[in-house]
Amino acid sequence: MWKLMMLLLLLLVIVVVVVLLLLLVVVVVVVVVVLCIQLHLEHSI
């Protein structure tokens, strides 16, 4: 029973970590895209 609970907790932790990493990646990508767009706009002016 305890082993099952530990496995479930471990699974939950892994899922949370993966989700956080994905969010971080998304944020980084958005920031890079926005910076690129700003640079292009500045160059085009």
mmCIF file as Biopython writes it, N, C-alpha, C and O atoms, coordinates in Angstrom:
data_model
#
loop_
_atom_site.group_PDB
_atom_site.id
_atom_site.type_symbol
_atom_site.label_atom_id
_atom_site.label_alt_id
_atom_site.label_comp_id
_atom_site.label_asym_id
_atom_site.label_entity_id
_atom_site.label_seq_id
_atom_site.pdbx_PDB_ins_code
_atom_site.Cartn_x
_atom_site.Cartn_y
_atom_site.Cartn_z
_atom_site.occupancy
_atom_site.B_iso_or_equiv
_atom_site.auth_seq_id
_atom_site.auth_asym_id
_atom_site.pdbx_PDB_model_num
ATOM 1   N N  . MET A ? 1  ? 0.843  -1.206 0.000   1.0 0.0 1  A 1 
ATOM 2   C CA . MET A ? 1  ? 0.000  0.000  0.000   1.0 0.0 1  A 1 
ATOM 3   C C  . MET A ? 1  ? 0.875  1.252  0.000   1.0 0.0 1  A 1 
ATOM 4   O O  . MET A ? 1  ? 0.666  2.177  -0.785  1.0 0.0 1  A 1 
ATOM 5   N N  . TRP A ? 2  ? 1.856  1.257  0.896   1.0 0.0 2  A 1 
ATOM 6   C CA . TRP A ? 2  ? 2.745  2.433  0.971   1.0 0.0 2  A 1 
ATOM 7   C C  . TRP A ? 2  ? 3.533  2.625  -0.321  1.0 0.0 2  A 1 
ATOM 8   O O  . TRP A ? 2  ? 3.746  3.744  -0.788  1.0 0.0 2  A 1 
ATOM 9   N N  . LYS A ? 3  ? 3.956  1.493  -0.880  1.0 0.0 3  A 1 
ATOM 10  C CA . LYS A ? 3  ? 4.722  1.573  -2.128  1.0 0.0 3  A 1 
ATOM 11  C C  . LYS A ? 3  ? 3.881  2.204  -3.235  1.0 0.0 3  A 1 
ATOM 12  O O  . LYS A ? 3  ? 4.380  2.987  -4.044  1.0 0.0 3  A 1 
ATOM 13  N N  . LEU A ? 4  ? 2.606  1.851  -3.255  1.0 0.0 4  A 1 
ATOM 14  C CA . LEU A ? 4  ? 1.705  2.405  -4.256  1.0 0.0 4  A 1 
ATOM 15  C C  . LEU A ? 4  ? 1.597  3.922  -4.091  1.0 0.0 4  A 1 
ATOM 16  O O  . LEU A ? 4  ? 1.656  4.674  -5.065  1.0 0.0 4  A 1 
ATOM 17  N N  . MET A ? 5  ? 1.440  4.352  -2.844  1.0 0.0 5  A 1 
ATOM 18  C CA . MET A ? 5  ? 1.345  5.795  -2.567  1.0 0.0 5  A 1 
ATOM 19  C C  . MET A ? 5  ? 2.625  6.515  -2.993  1.0 0.0 5  A 1 
ATOM 20  O O  . MET A ? 5  ? 2.570  7.589  -3.591  1.0 0.0 5  A 1 
ATOM 21  N N  . MET A ? 6  ? 3.769  5.918  -2.683  1.0 0.0 6  A 1 
ATOM 22  C CA . MET A ? 6  ? 5.050  6.517  -3.056  1.0 0.0 6  A 1 
ATOM 23  C C  . MET A ? 6  ? 5.179  6.621  -4.575  1.0 0.0 6  A 1 
ATOM 24  O O  . MET A ? 6  ? 5.650  7.630  -5.101  1.0 0.0 6  A 1 
ATOM 25  N N  . LEU A ? 7  ? 4.760  5.574  -5.266  1.0 0.0 7  A 1 
ATOM 26  C CA . LEU A ? 7  ? 4.810  5.584  -6.730  1.0 0.0 7  A 1 
ATOM 27  C C  . LEU A ? 7  ? 3.910  6.678  -7.296  1.0 0.0 7  A 1 
ATOM 28  O O  . LEU A ? 7  ? 4.286  7.384  -8.231  1.0 0.0 7  A 1 
ATOM 29  N N  . LEU A ? 8  ? 2.726  6.808  -6.722  1.0 0.0 8  A 1 
ATOM 30  C CA . LEU A ? 8  ? 1.797  7.848  -7.178  1.0 0.0 8  A 1 
ATOM 31  C C  . LEU A ? 8  ? 2.380  9.236  -6.937  1.0 0.0 8  A 1 
ATOM 32  O O  . LEU A ? 8  ? 2.283  10.113 -7.795  1.0 0.0 8  A 1 
ATOM 33  N N  . LEU A ? 9  ? 2.982  9.433  -5.770  1.0 0.0 9  A 1 
ATOM 34  C CA . LEU A ? 9  ? 3.613  10.713 -5.454  1.0 0.0 9  A 1 
ATOM 35  C C  . LEU A ? 9  ? 4.746  11.011 -6.421  1.0 0.0 9  A 1 
ATOM 36  O O  . LEU A ? 9  ? 4.870  12.131 -6.919  1.0 0.0 9  A 1 
ATOM 37  N N  . LEU A ? 10 ? 5.562  10.017 -6.682  1.0 0.0 10 A 1 
ATOM 38  C CA . LEU A ? 10 ? 6.678  10.174 -7.612  1.0 0.0 10 A 1 
ATOM 39  C C  . LEU A ? 10 ? 6.166  10.542 -9.003  1.0 0.0 10 A 1 
ATOM 40  O O  . LEU A ? 10 ? 6.717  11.425 -9.661  1.0 0.0 10 A 1 
ATOM 41  N N  . LEU A ? 11 ? 5.127  9.871  -9.437  1.0 0.0 11 A 1 
ATOM 42  C CA . LEU A ? 11 ? 4.509  10.151 -10.737 1.0 0.0 11 A 1 
ATOM 43  C C  . LEU A ? 11 ? 4.005  11.596 -10.783 1.0 0.0 11 A 1 
ATOM 44  O O  . LEU A ? 11 ? 4.212  12.309 -11.765 1.0 0.0 11 A 1 
ATOM 45  N N  . LEU A ? 12 ? 3.354  12.002 -9.727  1.0 0.0 12 A 1 
ATOM 46  C CA . LEU A ? 12 ? 2.823  13.362 -9.649  1.0 0.0 12 A 1 
ATOM 47  C C  . LEU A ? 12 ? 3.951  14.385 -9.743  1.0 0.0 12 A 1 
ATOM 48  O O  . LEU A ? 12 ? 3.847  15.370 -10.473 1.0 0.0 12 A 1 
ATOM 49  N N  . VAL A ? 13 ? 5.015  14.147 -9.007  1.0 0.0 13 A 1 
ATOM 50  C CA . VAL A ? 13 ? 6.172  15.049 -9.018  1.0 0.0 13 A 1 
ATOM 51  C C  . VAL A ? 13 ? 6.777  15.131 -10.420 1.0 0.0 13 A 1 
ATOM 52  O O  . VAL A ? 13 ? 7.104  16.216 -10.902 1.0 0.0 13 A 1 
ATOM 53  N N  . ILE A ? 14 ? 6.920  13.980 -11.062 1.0 0.0 14 A 1 
ATOM 54  C CA . ILE A ? 14 ? 7.480  13.938 -12.422 1.0 0.0 14 A 1 
ATOM 55  C C  . ILE A ? 14 ? 6.591  14.732 -13.377 1.0 0.0 14 A 1 
ATOM 56  O O  . ILE A ? 14 ? 7.092  15.518 -14.180 1.0 0.0 14 A 1 
ATOM 57  N N  . VAL A ? 15 ? 5.291  14.533 -13.295 1.0 0.0 15 A 1 
ATOM 58  C CA . VAL A ? 15 ? 4.347  15.246 -14.163 1.0 0.0 15 A 1 
ATOM 59  C C  . VAL A ? 15 ? 4.458  16.759 -13.945 1.0 0.0 15 A 1 
ATOM 60  O O  . VAL A ? 15 ? 4.503  17.529 -14.904 1.0 0.0 15 A 1 
ATOM 61  N N  . VAL A ? 16 ? 4.500  17.173 -12.683 1.0 0.0 16 A 1 
ATOM 62  C CA . VAL A ? 16 ? 4.603  18.595 -12.361 1.0 0.0 16 A 1 
ATOM 63  C C  . VAL A ? 16 ? 5.895  19.193 -12.931 1.0 0.0 16 A 1 
ATOM 64  O O  . VAL A ? 16 ? 5.883  20.279 -13.511 1.0 0.0 16 A 1 
ATOM 65  N N  . VAL A ? 17 ? 6.992  18.479 -12.761 1.0 0.0 17 A 1 
ATOM 66  C CA . VAL A ? 17 ? 8.291  18.949 -13.271 1.0 0.0 17 A 1 
ATOM 67  C C  . VAL A ? 17 ? 8.255  19.085 -14.794 1.0 0.0 17 A 1 
ATOM 68  O O  . VAL A ? 17 ? 8.730  20.078 -15.346 1.0 0.0 17 A 1 
ATOM 69  N N  . VAL A ? 18 ? 7.697  18.095 -15.459 1.0 0.0 18 A 1 
ATOM 70  C CA . VAL A ? 18 ? 7.605  18.120 -16.918 1.0 0.0 18 A 1 
ATOM 71  C C  . VAL A ? 18 ? 6.757  19.307 -17.382 1.0 0.0 18 A 1 
ATOM 72  O O  . VAL A ? 18 ? 7.128  20.015 -18.317 1.0 0.0 18 A 1 
ATOM 73  N N  . VAL A ? 19 ? 5.631  19.515 -16.730 1.0 0.0 19 A 1 
ATOM 74  C CA . VAL A ? 19 ? 4.745  20.626 -17.081 1.0 0.0 19 A 1 
ATOM 75  C C  . VAL A ? 19 ? 5.468  21.970 -16.881 1.0 0.0 19 A 1 
ATOM 76  O O  . VAL A ? 19 ? 5.377  22.860 -17.726 1.0 0.0 19 A 1 
ATOM 77  N N  . LEU A ? 20 ? 6.173  22.101 -15.777 1.0 0.0 20 A 1 
ATOM 78  C CA . LEU A ? 20 ? 6.920  23.334 -15.512 1.0 0.0 20 A 1 
ATOM 79  C C  . LEU A ? 20 ? 7.995  23.568 -16.563 1.0 0.0 20 A 1 
ATOM 80  O O  . LEU A ? 20 ? 8.178  24.693 -17.029 1.0 0.0 20 A 1 
ATOM 81  N N  . LEU A ? 21 ? 8.694  22.527 -16.933 1.0 0.0 21 A 1 
ATOM 82  C CA . LEU A ? 21 ? 9.731  22.634 -17.971 1.0 0.0 21 A 1 
ATOM 83  C C  . LEU A ? 21 ? 9.110  23.062 -19.298 1.0 0.0 21 A 1 
ATOM 84  O O  . LEU A ? 21 ? 9.658  23.914 -19.997 1.0 0.0 21 A 1 
ATOM 85  N N  . LEU A ? 22 ? 7.975  22.475 -19.641 1.0 0.0 22 A 1 
ATOM 86  C CA . LEU A ? 22 ? 7.291  22.841 -20.880 1.0 0.0 22 A 1 
ATOM 87  C C  . LEU A ? 22 ? 6.872  24.304 -20.850 1.0 0.0 22 A 1 
ATOM 88  O O  . LEU A ? 22 ? 7.015  25.017 -21.843 1.0 0.0 22 A 1 
ATOM 89  N N  . LEU A ? 23 ? 6.357  24.748 -19.714 1.0 0.0 23 A 1 
ATOM 90  C CA . LEU A ? 23 ? 5.967  26.152 -19.570 1.0 0.0 23 A 1 
ATOM 91  C C  . LEU A ? 23 ? 7.175  27.059 -19.739 1.0 0.0 23 A 1 
ATOM 92  O O  . LEU A ? 23 ? 7.095  28.085 -20.414 1.0 0.0 23 A 1 
ATOM 93  N N  . LEU A ? 24 ? 8.283  26.687 -19.134 1.0 0.0 24 A 1 
ATOM 94  C CA . LEU A ? 24 ? 9.511  27.466 -19.247 1.0 0.0 24 A 1 
ATOM 95  C C  . LEU A ? 24 ? 9.954  27.568 -20.705 1.0 0.0 24 A 1 
ATOM 96  O O  . LEU A ? 24 ? 10.327 28.642 -21.177 1.0 0.0 24 A 1 
ATOM 97  N N  . VAL A ? 25 ? 9.909  26.452 -21.401 1.0 0.0 25 A 1 
ATOM 98  C CA . VAL A ? 25 ? 10.290 26.427 -22.816 1.0 0.0 25 A 1 
ATOM 99  C C  . VAL A ? 25 ? 9.372  27.352 -23.625 1.0 0.0 25 A 1 
ATOM 100 O O  . VAL A ? 25 ? 9.846  28.118 -24.464 1.0 0.0 25 A 1 
ATOM 101 N N  . VAL A ? 26 ? 8.078  27.282 -23.375 1.0 0.0 26 A 1 
ATOM 102 C CA . VAL A ? 26 ? 7.107  28.119 -24.083 1.0 0.0 26 A 1 
ATOM 103 C C  . VAL A ? 26 ? 7.407  29.604 -23.827 1.0 0.0 26 A 1 
ATOM 104 O O  . VAL A ? 26 ? 7.398  30.412 -24.756 1.0 0.0 26 A 1 
ATOM 105 N N  . VAL A ? 27 ? 7.668  29.949 -22.579 1.0 0.0 27 A 1 
ATOM 106 C CA . VAL A ? 27 ? 7.971  31.334 -22.225 1.0 0.0 27 A 1 
ATOM 107 C C  . VAL A ? 27 ? 9.232  31.817 -22.949 1.0 0.0 27 A 1 
ATOM 108 O O  . VAL A ? 27 ? 9.259  32.919 -23.498 1.0 0.0 27 A 1 
ATOM 109 N N  . VAL A ? 28 ? 10.265 30.985 -22.944 1.0 0.0 28 A 1 
ATOM 110 C CA . VAL A ? 28 ? 11.527 31.333 -23.613 1.0 0.0 28 A 1 
ATOM 111 C C  . VAL A ? 28 ? 11.291 31.546 -25.113 1.0 0.0 28 A 1 
ATOM 112 O O  . VAL A ? 28 ? 11.783 32.515 -25.690 1.0 0.0 28 A 1 
ATOM 113 N N  . VAL A ? 29 ? 10.549 30.652 -25.728 1.0 0.0 29 A 1 
ATOM 114 C CA . VAL A ? 29 ? 10.260 30.756 -27.164 1.0 0.0 29 A 1 
ATOM 115 C C  . VAL A ? 29 ? 9.496  32.051 -27.456 1.0 0.0 29 A 1 
ATOM 116 O O  . VAL A ? 29 ? 9.826  32.766 -28.403 1.0 0.0 29 A 1 
ATOM 117 N N  . VAL A ? 30 ? 8.496  32.348 -26.660 1.0 0.0 30 A 1 
ATOM 118 C CA . VAL A ? 30 ? 7.699  33.571 -26.852 1.0 0.0 30 A 1 
ATOM 119 C C  . VAL A ? 30 ? 8.593  34.803 -26.731 1.0 0.0 30 A 1 
ATOM 120 O O  . VAL A ? 30 ? 8.503  35.717 -27.550 1.0 0.0 30 A 1 
ATOM 121 N N  . VAL A ? 31 ? 9.451  34.831 -25.718 1.0 0.0 31 A 1 
ATOM 122 C CA . VAL A ? 31 ? 10.348 35.965 -25.507 1.0 0.0 31 A 1 
ATOM 123 C C  . VAL A ? 31 ? 11.292 36.132 -26.705 1.0 0.0 31 A 1 
ATOM 124 O O  . VAL A ? 31 ? 11.497 37.246 -27.187 1.0 0.0 31 A 1 
ATOM 125 N N  . VAL A ? 32 ? 11.854 35.038 -27.173 1.0 0.0 32 A 1 
ATOM 126 C CA . VAL A ? 32 ? 12.765 35.090 -28.328 1.0 0.0 32 A 1 
ATOM 127 C C  . VAL A ? 32 ? 12.036 35.608 -29.571 1.0 0.0 32 A 1 
ATOM 128 O O  . VAL A ? 32 ? 12.564 36.444 -30.304 1.0 0.0 32 A 1 
ATOM 129 N N  . VAL A ? 33 ? 10.839 35.114 -29.798 1.0 0.0 33 A 1 
ATOM 130 C CA . VAL A ? 33 ? 10.050 35.544 -30.961 1.0 0.0 33 A 1 
ATOM 131 C C  . VAL A ? 33 ? 9.744  37.037 -30.872 1.0 0.0 33 A 1 
ATOM 132 O O  . VAL A ? 33 ? 9.887  37.767 -31.852 1.0 0.0 33 A 1 
ATOM 133 N N  . VAL A ? 34 ? 9.326  37.481 -29.700 1.0 0.0 34 A 1 
ATOM 134 C CA . VAL A ? 34 ? 9.006  38.902 -29.512 1.0 0.0 34 A 1 
ATOM 135 C C  . VAL A ? 34 ? 10.251 39.755 -29.749 1.0 0.0 34 A 1 
ATOM 136 O O  . VAL A ? 34 ? 10.170 40.791 -30.409 1.0 0.0 34 A 1 
ATOM 137 N N  . LEU A ? 35 ? 11.381 39.343 -29.229 1.0 0.0 35 A 1 
ATOM 138 C CA . LEU A ? 35 ? 12.632 40.080 -29.427 1.0 0.0 35 A 1 
ATOM 139 C C  . LEU A ? 35 ? 13.000 40.128 -30.902 1.0 0.0 35 A 1 
ATOM 140 O O  . LEU A ? 35 ? 13.409 41.175 -31.403 1.0 0.0 35 A 1 
ATOM 141 N N  . CYS A ? 36 ? 12.863 39.023 -31.593 1.0 0.0 36 A 1 
ATOM 142 C CA . CYS A ? 36 ? 13.159 38.970 -33.027 1.0 0.0 36 A 1 
ATOM 143 C C  . CYS A ? 36 ? 12.245 39.920 -33.795 1.0 0.0 36 A 1 
ATOM 144 O O  . CYS A ? 36 ? 12.704 40.649 -34.675 1.0 0.0 36 A 1 
ATOM 145 N N  . ILE A ? 37 ? 10.975 39.915 -33.469 1.0 0.0 37 A 1 
ATOM 146 C CA . ILE A ? 37 ? 10.005 40.791 -34.132 1.0 0.0 37 A 1 
ATOM 147 C C  . ILE A ? 37 ? 10.384 42.254 -33.893 1.0 0.0 37 A 1 
ATOM 148 O O  . ILE A ? 37 ? 10.366 43.062 -34.822 1.0 0.0 37 A 1 
ATOM 149 N N  . GLN A ? 38 ? 10.720 42.588 -32.666 1.0 0.0 38 A 1 
ATOM 150 C CA . GLN A ? 38 ? 11.120 43.963 -32.339 1.0 0.0 38 A 1 
ATOM 151 C C  . GLN A ? 38 ? 12.366 44.357 -33.127 1.0 0.0 38 A 1 
ATOM 152 O O  . GLN A ? 38 ? 12.439 45.465 -33.657 1.0 0.0 38 A 1 
ATOM 153 N N  . LEU A ? 39 ? 13.331 43.471 -33.205 1.0 0.0 39 A 1 
ATOM 154 C CA . LEU A ? 39 ? 14.558 43.747 -33.955 1.0 0.0 39 A 1 
ATOM 155 C C  . LEU A ? 39 ? 14.239 43.977 -35.430 1.0 0.0 39 A 1 
ATOM 156 O O  . LEU A ? 39 ? 14.763 44.908 -36.043 1.0 0.0 39 A 1 
ATOM 157 N N  . HIS A ? 40 ? 13.394 43.142 -35.992 1.0 0.0 40 A 1 
ATOM 158 C CA . HIS A ? 40 ? 13.016 43.288 -37.398 1.0 0.0 40 A 1 
ATOM 159 C C  . HIS A ? 40 ? 12.298 44.608 -37.626 1.0 0.0 40 A 1 
ATOM 160 O O  . HIS A ? 40 ? 12.535 45.292 -38.622 1.0 0.0 40 A 1 
ATOM 161 N N  . LEU A ? 41 ? 11.420 44.958 -36.696 1.0 0.0 41 A 1 
ATOM 162 C CA . LEU A ? 41 ? 10.688 46.224 -36.823 1.0 0.0 41 A 1 
ATOM 163 C C  . LEU A ? 41 ? 11.654 47.401 -36.764 1.0 0.0 41 A 1 
ATOM 164 O O  . LEU A ? 41 ? 11.531 48.349 -37.539 1.0 0.0 41 A 1 
ATOM 165 N N  . GLU A ? 42 ? 12.608 47.341 -35.850 1.0 0.0 42 A 1 
ATOM 166 C CA . GLU A ? 42 ? 13.586 48.419 -35.728 1.0 0.0 42 A 1 
ATOM 167 C C  . GLU A ? 42 ? 14.426 48.526 -36.994 1.0 0.0 42 A 1 
ATOM 168 O O  . GLU A ? 42 ? 14.745 49.631 -37.432 1.0 0.0 42 A 1 
ATOM 169 N N  . HIS A ? 43 ? 14.784 47.400 -37.582 1.0 0.0 43 A 1 
ATOM 170 C CA . HIS A ? 43 ? 15.617 47.410 -38.790 1.0 0.0 43 A 1 
ATOM 171 C C  . HIS A ? 43 ? 14.832 47.922 -39.991 1.0 0.0 43 A 1 
ATOM 172 O O  . HIS A ? 43 ? 15.385 48.586 -40.868 1.0 0.0 43 A 1 
ATOM 173 N N  . SER A ? 44 ? 13.558 47.612 -40.021 1.0 0.0 44 A 1 
ATOM 174 C CA . SER A ? 44 ? 12.746 47.998 -41.180 1.0 0.0 44 A 1 
ATOM 175 C C  . SER A ? 44 ? 12.470 49.504 -41.205 1.0 0.0 44 A 1 
ATOM 176 O O  . SER A ? 44 ? 12.213 50.076 -42.264 1.0 0.0 44 A 1 
ATOM 177 N N  . ILE A ? 45 ? 12.526 50.140 -40.033 1.0 0.0 45 A 1 
ATOM 178 C CA . ILE A ? 45 ? 12.262 51.582 -39.969 1.0 0.0 45 A 1 
ATOM 179 C C  . ILE A ? 45 ? 13.462 52.340 -40.531 1.0 0.0 45 A 1 
ATOM 180 O O  . ILE A ? 45 ? 13.451 53.570 -40.571 1.0 0.0 45 A 1 
#
